Amino acid sequence: MDKQLVMMGLIRFLHEFFTVLWVGGLAFMSLTLVPSLSKVLGSSEKNREMMKMVTRRHRIWIYLSMVGLLVTGLLLGRSSPSFMGFMRFDNLYSSLTAVKHLLIIFMVVIALFRSIKFAKKDQAEGPRPNKINVLLIRVNFVLGLVVLLLSAFAAAAA
């Protein structure tokens, strides 16, 4: 097997793995964890403690994914003849990729805000901040789905 093919296959695999890790984690939290906690624990202090613990643990994987996606994304972009550069709109592929990058930047800001605001061990938290945390998880999940859709169309356009 060609060495270049193996390298690009591994880079693509890692890029998709980091995407699954981040967006899949958001999907799990939005579609399974939050509704289950609400059903079992209501809006109790235990629910808020659990969400805080999950947020603290999940952020490690999000940070790893952010770095991994940045590195693998740079390598993939350099290897694609359709990619004209960061935030360029010269062709359909680059335009879709530019919009995707804007959404990812917004996702990173939300993730960093959540990490700073909602994962502190000693922070007293009432129901309102917990609702904001859940809303931000859901917003990031929807943005992640849009990023996946744009990625699919960009791959088709390449």
Buried (B, 14 or more C-beta within 10 A) or exposed (E): EEEEEEEBEEBBEBBEBBBEBBBBBBBBBBEEBBEEBEEEBEEEEEBBEBBBEBBBEBBEBBBEBBEBBEBBBEBBBEEBEBBBEEEEEEBBBBBBBBBBBEBBEBBBEBBBEBBEBBBEEEEEBEEEBBEBBBEBBBBBBEBBEBBBEBBEBBEEBB
